[in-house]
Amino acid sequence: MLDKDPNDPSPNQPPPPATPAAAPAVAAAVPAPEPVKLKDDPDYGPFFKMMAVKVPRGAIEIKMQQKGLDPAMLDKDPNDPSPNQPPPPATPAAAPAVAAAVPAPEPVKLKDDPDYGP
C-alpha cells in the first residue's frame, strides 16, 4: 500500500487541526499608560528640581512665566498628574482611515530625478 503525503489535500483526509498561528488575531487589551507626574514632566520637572535645591520661589515663577507656564503649578504635589499628558496611542483601525485620507506622493521616476537623471 502506498503511503499518502500528509501535505496532500485530498478529499478523503480530514482537514489539519487549526494551529494558534492560524487562529484570527485578537487584539490584546492595551492598558492605559500611567499619567506623567508633574515632577517627571519635561516642562514642569526642572522647576520642581529648582525648588528642591532651594532656588528662591520668585525666581522660579519668573522663569516659568518666561516659558509660558503657569506658576500656580508649583503649589501642587509633584506626584500629581501633569496637565501635559501624552495623547492616547492610535488604534489600528484608525490608521487605515488616516492613510486613505492622505494620498501617497507620486513616486519620482529615475529618469526625472535631479540627482540621477540626465
All heavy atoms as an XYZ file, in Angstrom:
855
protein
N       0.841     -1.182      0.000
C       0.000      0.000      0.000
C       0.883      1.240      0.000
O       1.896      1.290      0.676
C      -0.903     -0.038      1.225
C      -1.791      1.127      1.326
S      -3.031      0.721      2.535
C      -4.079      2.045      2.263
N       0.476      2.241     -0.731
C       1.250      3.478     -0.821
C       0.914      4.392      0.350
O      -0.252      4.537      0.732
C       0.935      4.203     -2.132
C       1.320      3.473     -3.412
C       0.807      4.256     -4.605
C       2.816      3.322     -3.485
N       1.959      5.000      0.901
C       1.736      5.978      1.965
C       1.374      7.311      1.324
O       1.986      7.733      0.352
C       2.994      6.146      2.813
C       3.261      4.913      3.664
O       2.279      4.268      4.062
O       4.451      4.625      3.915
N       0.378      7.947      1.892
C      -0.032      9.243      1.356
C       0.805     10.348      1.982
O       1.205     10.265      3.135
C      -1.500      9.503      1.649
C      -2.418      8.666      0.808
C      -3.799      9.211      0.903
C      -4.664      8.535     -0.142
N      -5.876      9.271     -0.355
N       1.050     11.357      1.202
C       1.775     12.528      1.671
C       0.860     13.289      2.650
O      -0.290     13.587      2.315
C       2.149     13.413      0.482
C       2.955     14.626      0.884
O       3.441     14.671      2.029
O       3.118     15.534      0.043
N       1.341     13.619      3.865
C       0.462     14.317      4.825
C       0.080     15.717      4.353
O      -0.896     16.288      4.808
C       1.272     14.373      6.117
C       2.672     14.110      5.719
C       2.647     13.328      4.444
N       0.837     16.283      3.417
C       0.522     17.624      2.925
C      -0.407     17.589      1.720
O      -0.755     18.620      1.177
C       1.802     18.367      2.558
C       2.660     18.620      3.765
O       2.143     18.818      4.861
N       3.970     18.600      3.593
N      -0.798     16.390      1.270
C      -1.662     16.242      0.100
C      -3.103     16.551      0.503
O      -3.688     15.871      1.333
C      -1.550     14.816     -0.443
C      -2.411     14.622     -1.682
O      -2.683     15.628     -2.369
O      -2.785     13.472     -1.947
N      -3.708     17.595     -0.075
C      -5.092     17.944      0.293
C      -6.086     17.114     -0.496
O      -6.698     17.581     -1.441
C      -5.178     19.419     -0.051
C      -4.232     19.582     -1.187
C      -3.123     18.597     -0.948
N      -6.251     15.888     -0.135
C      -7.224     15.060     -0.833
C      -8.549     15.100     -0.086
O      -8.588     15.334      1.118
C      -6.710     13.625     -0.956
O      -6.730     13.006      0.303
N      -9.654     14.818     -0.792
C     -10.963     14.892     -0.121
C     -11.177     13.785      0.897
O     -12.072     13.890      1.723
C     -11.964     14.785     -1.268
C     -11.220     14.251     -2.423
C      -9.774     14.577     -2.214
N     -10.364     12.748      0.885
C     -10.552     11.646      1.831
C      -9.884     11.913      3.176
O     -10.058     11.141      4.103
C     -10.011     10.333      1.243
C     -10.800      9.906      0.020
O     -11.966     10.270     -0.115
N     -10.181      9.138     -0.841
N      -9.095     12.944      3.272
C      -8.407     13.241      4.529
C      -9.141     14.350      5.268
O      -9.649     15.295      4.657
C      -6.971     13.694      4.275
C      -6.068     12.585      3.800
C      -4.652     13.099      3.650
O      -4.422     14.285      3.544
N      -3.697     12.181      3.653
N      -9.178     14.249      6.586
C      -9.791     15.350      7.351
C      -8.872     16.573      7.296
O      -7.670     16.455      7.104
C      -9.902     14.791      8.768
C      -8.856     13.729      8.840
C      -8.732     13.169      7.448
N      -9.431     17.748      7.450
C      -8.588     18.956      7.434
C      -7.623     18.942      8.616
O      -7.918     18.371      9.675
C      -9.584     20.105      7.542
C     -10.813     19.501      8.116
C     -10.821     18.057      7.696
N      -6.452     19.550      8.450
C      -5.498     19.587      9.557
C      -6.050     20.411     10.711
O      -6.864     21.309     10.514
C      -4.261     20.249      8.954
C      -4.759     20.980      7.774
C      -5.964     20.253      7.273
N      -5.635     20.093     11.928
C      -6.131     20.868     13.071
C      -5.645     22.313     12.988
O      -4.572     22.597     12.485
C      -5.535     20.146     14.283
C      -4.366     19.392     13.760
C      -4.677     19.068     12.327
N      -6.475     23.191     13.478
C      -6.125     24.612     13.470
C      -5.009     24.865     14.467
O      -5.029     24.378     15.592
C      -7.343     25.459     13.813
N      -4.031     25.629     14.038
C      -2.924     25.982     14.920
C      -3.188     27.363     15.500
O      -3.945     28.145     14.931
C      -1.594     25.991     14.141
O      -1.699     26.964     13.093
C      -1.288     24.632     13.547
N      -2.555     27.686     16.614
C      -2.763     29.022     17.179
C      -2.345     30.123     16.221
O      -2.916     31.196     16.223
C      -1.892     29.029     18.439
C      -1.709     27.593     18.785
C      -1.777     26.837     17.498
N      -1.362     29.865     15.359
C      -0.926     30.897     14.426
C      -1.993     31.152     13.374
O      -2.102     32.247     12.838
C       0.382     30.485     13.766
N      -2.796     30.118     13.030
C      -3.825     30.270     12.017
C      -5.096     30.891     12.583
O      -5.954     31.320     11.841
C      -4.150     28.915     11.404
N      -5.237     30.905     13.895
C      -6.423     31.484     14.515
C      -6.414     32.995     14.297
O      -5.369     33.619     14.214
C      -6.440     31.170     16.010
N      -7.587     33.598     14.171
C      -7.618     35.045     13.984
C      -7.012     35.764     15.184
O      -7.212     35.366     16.324
C      -9.096     35.371     13.821
C      -9.840     34.186     14.321
C      -8.910     33.014     14.211
N      -6.270     36.781     14.883
C      -5.595     37.532     15.940
C      -6.617     38.360     16.702
O      -7.431     39.061     16.119
C      -4.531     38.429     15.351
N      -6.582     38.250     17.994
C      -7.448     39.035     18.855
C      -6.574     40.119     19.468
O      -5.527     39.834     20.037
C      -8.089     38.154     19.955
C      -8.915     38.995     20.896
C      -8.905     37.058     19.335
N      -6.997     41.337     19.299
C      -6.211     42.446     19.829
C      -6.184     42.370     21.345
O      -7.222     42.278     22.006
C      -6.796     43.774     19.385
N      -4.992     42.370     21.885
C      -4.838     42.349     23.337
C      -5.224     43.712     23.888
O      -4.957     44.741     23.291
C      -3.406     42.017     23.708
N      -5.862     43.713     25.016
C      -6.242     44.964     25.647
C      -4.978     45.669     26.126
O      -4.227     45.137     26.921
C      -7.183     44.710     26.809
N      -4.756     46.853     25.590
C      -3.582     47.627     25.958
C      -3.943     48.454     27.179
O      -4.901     49.235     27.144
C      -3.150     48.548     24.798
C      -1.962     49.389     25.188
C      -2.852     47.728     23.561
N      -3.205     48.268     28.273
C      -3.537     49.053     29.457
C      -3.230     50.535     29.208
O      -2.328     50.881     28.458
C      -2.622     48.475     30.542
C      -1.484     47.864     29.794
C      -2.056     47.399     28.481
N      -4.020     51.364     29.817
C      -3.811     52.802     29.675
C      -2.478     53.169     30.317
O      -2.139     52.668     31.398
C      -4.947     53.560     30.348
N      -1.696     54.010     29.661
C      -0.412     54.382     30.249
C      -0.626     55.198     31.525
O      -1.624     55.899     31.680
C       0.250     55.236     29.166
C      -0.868     55.728     28.321
C      -1.935     54.675     28.387
N       0.317     55.065     32.433
C       0.225     55.830     33.676
C       0.390     57.308     33.357
O       1.173     57.680     32.477
C       1.328     55.396     34.641
C       1.080     54.053     35.270
C       2.063     53.777     36.398
O       2.472     54.729     37.083
O       2.395     52.608     36.574
N      -0.342     58.164     34.050
C      -0.192     59.592     33.780
C       1.202     60.081     34.184
O       1.799     59.587     35.138
C      -1.284     60.239     34.631
C      -1.632     59.225     35.653
C      -1.325     57.882     35.077
N       1.701     61.039     33.440
C       3.012     61.621     33.731
C       2.872     62.504     34.965
O       1.949     63.317     35.065
C       3.506     62.446     32.521
C       4.826     63.124     32.833
C       3.627     61.564     31.299
N       3.781     62.349     35.900
C       3.760     63.166     37.110
C       4.357     64.530     36.814
O       5.180     64.680     35.906
C       4.547     62.479     38.218
C       3.970     61.145     38.630
C       4.822     60.467     39.673
C       4.239     59.120     40.038
N       5.079     58.404     40.986
N       3.944     65.528     37.597
C       4.483     66.880     37.411
C       6.005     66.898     37.513
O       6.678     67.546     36.721
C       3.894     67.834     38.454
C       2.556     68.467     38.114
C       2.006     69.205     39.325
C       2.672     69.390     36.940
N       6.550     66.151     38.464
C       7.997     66.162     38.661
C       8.733     65.487     37.506
O       9.920     65.723     37.309
C       8.374     65.506     39.983
C       8.084     64.025     40.034
C       8.507     63.424     41.347
C       8.270     61.924     41.335
N       8.712     61.305     42.552
N       8.029     64.631     36.726
C       8.646     63.945     35.598
C       8.328     64.603     34.260
O       8.847     64.190     33.218
C       8.182     62.487     35.558
C       8.602     61.723     36.802
O       9.652     62.064     37.381
O       7.876     60.791     37.197
N       7.471     65.610     34.285
C       7.085     66.303     33.051
C       8.282     67.083     32.509
O       8.992     67.743     33.273
C       5.928     67.260     33.359
C       5.382     67.900     32.111
O       5.992     68.889     31.660
O       4.367     67.420     31.592
N       8.544     67.021     31.201
C       9.696     67.752     30.663
C       9.570     69.270     30.804
O      10.572     69.975     30.848
C       9.750     67.341     29.190
C       8.512     66.605     28.895
C       7.880     66.213     30.185
N       8.330     69.794     30.909
C       8.154     71.236     31.069
C       8.251     71.665     32.530
O       8.915     72.658     32.849
C       6.794     71.675     30.512
C       6.715     71.558     28.998
O       7.775     71.630     28.342
O       5.604     71.381     28.476
N       7.571     70.947     33.414
C       7.492     71.357     34.817
C       8.555     70.725     35.705
O       8.876     71.258     36.763
C       6.104     71.041     35.386
C       5.011     71.882     34.785
C       4.163     71.379     33.805
C       4.832     73.195     35.196
C       3.167     72.158     33.246
C       3.837     73.986     34.647
C       3.010     73.466     33.668
O       2.033     74.242     33.127
N       9.114     69.608     35.321
C      10.083     68.891     36.140
C      11.271     69.734     36.585
O      11.648     69.720     37.770
N      11.903     70.492     35.667
C      13.064     71.289     36.090
C      12.739     72.304     37.187
O      13.578     72.584     38.046
C      13.486     72.006     34.807
C      12.971     71.149     33.697
C      11.711     70.531     34.216
N      11.507     72.815     37.185
C      11.140     73.809     38.196
C      10.944     73.168     39.571
O      11.258     73.778     40.594
C       9.890     74.569     37.745
C      10.118     75.304     36.447
C       9.535     74.863     35.274
C      10.954     76.406     36.386
C       9.748     75.513     34.083
C      11.183     77.070     35.195
C      10.580     76.619     34.038
N      10.468     71.922     39.594
C      10.365     71.223     40.875
C      11.760     70.861     41.403
O      11.996     70.854     42.600
C       9.479     69.984     40.741
C       8.015     70.326     40.731
C       7.310     70.416     39.534
C       7.343     70.578     41.905
C       5.968     70.754     39.528
C       6.000     70.908     41.913
C       5.310     71.004     40.717
N      12.685     70.609     40.497
C      14.072     70.353     40.925
C      14.692     71.632     41.487
O      15.450     71.584     42.459
C      14.900     69.838     39.754
C      14.526     68.431     39.361
C      15.324     67.951     38.174
C      14.831     66.581     37.740
N      15.442     66.139     36.494
N      14.359     72.772     40.868
C      14.871     74.055     41.378
C      14.364     74.297     42.796
O      15.111     74.783     43.653
C      14.433     75.208     40.468
C      15.063     75.194     39.101
S      14.239     76.373     38.026
C      15.539     77.543     37.776
N      13.087     73.946     43.037
C      12.545     74.123     44.386
C      13.249     73.191     45.371
O      13.474     73.565     46.517
C      11.036     73.856     44.396
C      10.252     74.965     43.722
S       8.484     74.850     43.934
C       8.275     74.918     45.683
N      13.617     71.988     44.913
C      14.280     71.024     45.796
C      15.655     71.503     46.224
O      16.112     71.185     47.327
C      14.387     69.668     45.107
N      16.325     72.281     45.363
C      17.661     72.788     45.723
C      17.596     74.211     46.274
O      18.598     74.910     46.335
C      18.643     72.691     44.526
C      18.884     71.259     44.148
C      18.172     73.506     43.352
N      16.385     74.621     46.673
C      16.161     75.882     47.403
C      16.416     77.135     46.572
O      16.891     78.155     47.086
C      16.999     75.939     48.687
C      16.849     74.745     49.595
C      15.470     74.677     50.168
C      15.429     73.505     51.144
N      14.130     73.146     51.540
N      16.113     77.102     45.262
C      16.151     78.327     44.452
C      14.967     79.172     44.908
O      13.879     78.635     45.156
C      16.051     77.989     42.944
C      15.916     79.238     42.101
C      17.257     77.177     42.506
N      15.127     80.484     45.052
C      14.004     81.316     45.506
C      12.787     81.160     44.599
O      12.891     81.142     43.377
C      14.555     82.741     45.435
C      16.032     82.589     45.531
C      16.352     81.282     44.880
N      11.628     81.029     45.247
C      10.392     80.773     44.503
C      10.090     81.888     43.504
O       9.620     81.621     42.402
C       9.232     80.600     45.477
C       7.949     80.242     44.759
C       6.799     80.054     45.726
N       5.568     79.879     45.004
C       4.911     78.745     44.938
N       5.357     77.692     45.571
N       3.794     78.663     44.261
N      10.369     83.116     43.853
C      10.112     84.227     42.921
C      10.900     84.069     41.628
O      10.389     84.342     40.535
N      12.143     83.623     41.732
C      12.968     83.423     40.539
C      12.399     82.286     39.683
O      12.384     82.363     38.449
C      14.406     83.111     40.948
N      11.907     81.252     40.344
C      11.325     80.123     39.608
C      10.053     80.565     38.888
O       9.837     80.222     37.721
C      11.029     78.941     40.561
C      12.323     78.439     41.209
C      10.340     77.815     39.824
C      12.103     77.422     42.311
N       9.230     81.353     39.566
C       7.984     81.818     38.957
C       8.258     82.696     37.741
O       7.569     82.588     36.726
C       7.143     82.571     39.988
C       6.537     81.660     41.041
C       5.733     82.409     42.088
O       5.665     83.665     42.032
O       5.163     81.744     42.969
N       9.263     83.558     37.831
C       9.613     84.414     36.691
C      10.058     83.550     35.512
O       9.655     83.777     34.366
C      10.704     85.427     37.092
C      10.130     86.463     38.059
C      11.300     86.111     35.862
C      11.168     87.362     38.694
N      10.881     82.553     35.783
C      11.356     81.660     34.723
C      10.187     80.902     34.085
O      10.153     80.712     32.867
C      12.350     80.685     35.343
C      13.494     80.219     34.550
C      14.176     81.272     33.774
C      15.534     80.777     33.359
N      16.090     81.515     32.266
N       9.234     80.476     34.911
C       8.072     79.759     34.376
C       7.233     80.669     33.481
O       6.769     80.248     32.410
C       7.217     79.203     35.513
C       7.859     78.038     36.242
S       6.836     77.399     37.577
C       5.684     76.398     36.653
N       7.046     81.919     33.909
C       6.273     82.860     33.100
C       6.981     83.141     31.777
O       6.332     83.293     30.740
C       6.041     84.154     33.874
C       5.051     83.991     35.002
C       4.963     85.222     35.888
O       5.818     86.104     35.843
N       3.927     85.265     36.720
N       8.309     83.197     31.780
C       9.050     83.407     30.544
C       8.840     82.257     29.560
O       8.834     82.459     28.353
C      10.543     83.562     30.827
C      10.905     84.863     31.497
C      12.372     84.918     31.899
O      13.085     83.911     31.907
N      12.833     86.120     32.255
N       8.667     81.061     30.087
C       8.450     79.887     29.239
C       6.966     79.676     28.926
O       6.621     78.717     28.250
C       9.022     78.640     29.905
C      10.529     78.645     29.939
C      11.046     77.282     30.225
C      12.552     77.315     30.080
N      13.079     76.067     29.588
N       6.099     80.540     29.440
C       4.668     80.425     29.161
C       3.965     79.380     30.003
O       2.928     78.866     29.596
N       4.522     79.054     31.169
C       3.928     78.050     32.054
C       3.255     78.729     33.238
O       3.576     79.857     33.597
C       5.002     77.073     32.542
C       5.715     76.286     31.447
C       6.852     75.475     32.036
C       4.745     75.393     30.715
N       2.330     78.010     33.858
C       1.562     78.530     34.983
C       2.341     78.329     36.282
O       2.559     77.194     36.708
C       0.225     77.811     35.055
C      -0.680     78.334     36.151
O      -0.403     79.437     36.683
O      -1.668     77.644     36.467
N       2.764     79.428     36.956
C       3.494     79.289     38.215
C       2.658     78.673     39.340
O       3.207     78.170     40.315
C       3.900     80.714     38.589
C       3.710     81.524     37.371
C       2.719     80.809     36.516
N       1.330     78.672     39.223
C       0.471     78.086     40.261
C       0.681     76.573     40.349
O       0.314     75.955     41.356
C      -0.996     78.397     39.972
N       1.292     75.960     39.333
C       1.550     74.519     39.366
C       2.552     74.168     40.462
O       2.598     73.027     40.913
C       2.071     74.033     38.019
C       1.076     74.212     36.888
S      -0.475     73.407     37.206
C      -0.201     71.871     36.417
N       3.351     75.144     40.923
C       4.313     74.888     41.996
C       3.620     74.595     43.320
O       4.218     73.993     44.206
C       5.255     76.086     42.159
C       6.193     76.366     40.985
C       6.980     77.642     41.233
C       7.128     75.199     40.759
N       2.347     75.005     43.432
C       1.588     74.752     44.661
C       1.078     73.316     44.721
O       0.672     72.848     45.778
C       0.398     75.718     44.767
C       0.860     77.164     44.904
O       1.943     77.392     45.494
O       0.138     78.057     44.419
N       1.097     72.623     43.600
C       0.586     71.253     43.566
C       1.648     70.272     44.043
O       2.832     70.583     44.101
C       0.148     70.893     42.151
C      -1.047     71.677     41.677
C      -1.560     71.122     40.388
C      -2.873     71.792     40.036
N      -3.613     71.010     39.072
N       1.188     69.085     44.356
C       2.087     67.992     44.743
C       2.876     67.555     43.507
O       2.293     67.378     42.435
C       1.254     66.832     45.291
C       2.098     65.667     45.774
O       3.327     65.809     45.874
O       1.515     64.601     46.064
N       4.203     67.378     43.608
C       4.988     66.942     42.451
C       4.554     65.585     41.890
O       4.846     65.273     40.745
C       6.414     66.853     42.985
C       6.438     67.699     44.201
C       5.051     67.673     44.755
N       3.827     64.791     42.682
C       3.363     63.488     42.208
C       1.983     63.544     41.557
O       1.465     62.520     41.117
C       3.353     62.479     43.356
C       4.756     62.153     43.812
O       5.666     62.019     43.004
N       4.942     62.055     45.110
N       1.372     64.742     41.495
C       0.084     64.898     40.818
C       0.287     64.713     39.311
O       1.375     64.941     38.786
C      -0.500     66.291     41.078
C      -1.127     66.412     42.455
O      -1.272     65.378     43.135
O      -1.467     67.554     42.844
N      -0.770     64.330     38.591
C      -0.629     64.182     37.139
C      -0.392     65.528     36.462
O      -0.945     66.554     36.859
C      -1.953     63.571     36.699
C      -2.870     63.666     37.845
C      -2.069     63.922     39.074
N       0.444     65.504     35.470
C       0.774     66.706     34.718
C      -0.367     67.083     33.783
O      -1.071     66.214     33.273
C       2.041     66.461     33.894
O       2.245     67.508     32.986
N      -0.555     68.372     33.509
C      -1.578     68.748     32.528
C      -1.138     68.419     31.094
O      -1.942     68.438     30.184
C      -1.719     70.259     32.726
C      -0.430     70.689     33.308
C       0.058     69.534     34.123
N       0.130     68.115     30.908
C       0.664     67.796     29.578
C       0.737     66.288     29.380
O       1.803     65.725     29.223
C       2.070     68.389     29.406
C       2.092     69.876     29.593
O       1.127     70.550     29.317
N       3.198     70.392     30.065
N      -0.400     65.623     29.362
C      -0.418     64.177     29.176
C      -0.225     63.845     27.699
O      -0.735     64.544     26.835
C      -1.732     63.580     29.675
C      -1.926     63.714     31.164
C      -0.823     63.041     31.974
O      -0.377     61.961     31.653
N      -0.377     63.713     33.014
N       0.511     62.760     27.409
C       0.673     62.365     26.011
C      -0.660     61.884     25.444
O      -1.510     61.390     26.189
C       1.697     61.233     26.067
C       1.596     60.703     27.444
C       1.211     61.869     28.318
N      -0.849     62.022     24.142
C      -2.105     61.556     23.551
C      -2.187     60.037     23.623
O      -1.160     59.356     23.655
C      -2.020     62.028     22.109
C      -0.564     62.189     21.842
C       0.055     62.580     23.153
N      -3.382     59.488     23.659
C      -3.505     58.029     23.704
C      -2.971     57.423     22.414
O      -3.004     58.067     21.365
C      -5.013     57.798     23.843
C      -5.643     59.042     23.347
C      -4.669     60.150     23.622
N      -2.471     56.181     22.481
C      -1.938     55.566     21.275
C      -3.035     55.360     20.241
O      -4.183     55.110     20.582
C      -1.374     54.226     21.760
C      -2.042     53.973     23.059
C      -2.390     55.315     23.639
N      -2.670     55.479     18.979
C      -3.628     55.319     17.895
C      -4.044     53.857     17.793
O      -3.240     52.955     17.980
C      -3.018     55.779     16.590
N      -5.300     53.642     17.523
C      -5.787     52.282     17.361
C      -5.482     51.815     15.942
O      -5.437     52.629     15.017
C      -7.304     52.218     17.610
O      -7.944     53.069     16.660
C      -7.655     52.646     19.022
N      -5.285     50.524     15.736
C      -5.003     50.035     14.387
C      -6.132     50.325     13.405
O      -5.897     50.509     12.234
C      -4.823     48.528     14.566
C      -4.542     48.335     16.008
C      -5.182     49.482     16.725
N      -7.377     50.388     13.872
C      -8.492     50.663     12.975
C      -8.445     52.092     12.461
O      -8.899     52.381     11.369
C      -9.809     50.400     13.692
N      -7.892     53.013     13.245
C      -7.835     54.410     12.823
C      -6.725     54.647     11.812
O      -6.787     55.577     11.031
C      -7.640     55.318     14.034
N      -5.703     53.823     11.807
C      -4.574     54.039     10.907
C      -4.969     53.965      9.435
O      -4.578     54.828      8.656
C      -3.463     53.053     11.228
N      -5.765     52.975      8.971
C      -6.120     52.963      7.560
C      -6.953     54.168      7.146
O      -6.834     54.646      6.037
C      -6.916     51.667      7.393
C      -6.493     50.807      8.518
C      -6.159     51.749      9.631
N      -7.808     54.671      8.035
C      -8.614     55.829      7.689
C      -7.739     57.045      7.450
O      -7.984     57.834      6.550
C      -9.633     56.104      8.795
N      -6.702     57.203      8.249
C      -5.777     58.319      8.060
C      -5.014     58.139      6.764
O      -4.821     59.070      6.002
C      -4.818     58.437      9.269
C      -3.741     59.466      9.014
C      -5.597     58.787     10.518
N      -4.582     56.912      6.495
C      -3.828     56.646      5.279
C      -4.690     56.878      4.049
O      -4.214     57.336      3.015
C      -3.286     55.225      5.297
N      -5.994     56.573      4.132
C      -6.872     56.769      3.000
C      -7.163     58.247      2.772
O      -7.398     58.666      1.639
C      -8.167     55.997      3.211
N      -7.140     59.045      3.822
C      -7.443     60.457      3.696
C      -6.300     61.224      3.046
O      -6.525     62.220      2.371
C      -7.765     61.055      5.058
N      -5.068     60.785      3.225
C      -3.912     61.473      2.675
C      -3.383     60.650      1.504
O      -2.946     59.523      1.690
C      -2.810     61.643      3.747
C      -1.603     62.334      3.169
C      -3.356     62.396      4.932
N      -3.429     61.198      0.297
C      -2.930     60.410     -0.831
C      -1.418     60.272     -0.767
O      -0.704     61.159     -0.303
C      -3.363     61.221     -2.060
C      -3.546     62.611     -1.558
C      -3.944     62.490     -0.111
N      -0.931     59.137     -1.236
C       0.506     58.890     -1.256
C       1.154     59.777     -2.321
O       0.565     60.022     -3.372
C       0.772     57.425     -1.551
N       2.356     60.279     -2.053
C       3.016     61.110     -3.056
C       3.367     60.284     -4.290
O       3.651     59.094     -4.210
C       4.273     61.613     -2.348
C       4.502     60.649     -1.249
C       3.159     60.114     -0.864
N       3.331     60.927     -5.423
C       3.656     60.260     -6.683
C       5.148     59.965     -6.703
O       5.969     60.840     -6.441
C       3.298     61.192     -7.851
C       3.328     60.546     -9.195
C       2.213     59.539     -9.391
O       1.145     59.687     -8.790
O       2.450     58.606    -10.147
N       5.537     58.706     -6.971
C       6.962     58.395     -6.986
C       7.656     59.084     -8.163
O       7.075     59.265     -9.237
C       7.001     56.873     -7.134
C       5.672     56.499     -7.681
C       4.703     57.542     -7.246
N       8.891     59.484     -7.950
C       9.683     60.149     -8.979
C      10.387     59.075     -9.795
O      11.044     58.191     -9.244
C      10.715     61.110     -8.341
C      11.581     61.752     -9.407
C      10.002     62.154     -7.520
N      10.242     59.161    -11.099
C      10.927     58.207    -11.953
C      12.408     58.509    -11.935
O      12.831     59.665    -11.785
C      10.388     58.280    -13.377
C       8.941     57.837    -13.466
C       8.467     57.872    -14.886
C       7.018     57.385    -14.945
N       6.499     57.443    -16.319
N      13.204     57.476    -12.107
C      14.645     57.618    -12.050
C      15.145     58.608    -13.096
O      16.030     59.417    -12.833
C      15.319     56.258    -12.223
C      16.795     56.186    -11.924
C      17.077     56.623    -10.494
C      17.341     54.801    -12.152
N      14.553     58.587    -14.267
C      14.998     59.490    -15.336
C      14.667     60.952    -15.020
O      15.300     61.857    -15.526
C      14.388     59.092    -16.678
C      12.898     59.304    -16.757
C      12.378     58.974    -18.126
C      10.901     59.347    -18.208
N      10.397     59.249    -19.539
N      13.644     61.185    -14.165
C      13.248     62.546    -13.803
C      13.902     63.033    -12.515
O      13.758     64.195    -12.156
C      11.737     62.613    -13.641
C      10.998     62.294    -14.932
O      11.592     62.527    -16.003
O       9.856     61.800    -14.862
N      14.616     62.154    -11.808
C      15.260     62.524    -10.551
C      16.424     63.475    -10.831
O      17.259     63.204    -11.700
C      15.762     61.279     -9.834
C      16.182     61.576     -8.423
O      17.202     62.287     -8.250
O      15.509     61.117     -7.477
N      16.505     64.599    -10.120
C      17.581     65.560    -10.383
C      18.976     65.007    -10.048
O      19.965     65.448    -10.618
C      17.236     66.766     -9.507
C      16.271     66.267     -8.501
C      15.586     65.085     -9.092
N      19.033     64.060     -9.112
C      20.340     63.517     -8.759
C      20.807     62.423     -9.713
O      21.997     62.241     -9.928
C      20.312     62.934     -7.334
C      20.099     64.026     -6.303
O      20.484     65.191     -6.571
O      19.551     63.717     -5.224
N      19.873     61.665    -10.298
C      20.244     60.505    -11.102
C      19.891     60.667    -12.577
O      20.325     59.888    -13.400
C      19.577     59.240    -10.553
C      20.025     58.914     -9.166
C      19.209     59.157     -8.075
C      21.277     58.381     -8.936
C      19.627     58.874     -6.785
C      21.698     58.092     -7.647
C      20.862     58.336     -6.589
O      21.271     58.039     -5.328
N      19.062     61.622    -12.914
C      18.628     61.792    -14.300
C      19.712     62.482    -15.143
O      20.783     62.877    -14.657
N      19.434     62.640    -16.423
C      20.428     63.280    -17.310
C      20.643     64.737    -17.059
O      20.003     65.452    -16.439
C      19.852     63.049    -18.703
C      18.430     62.655    -18.528
C      18.257     62.230    -17.120
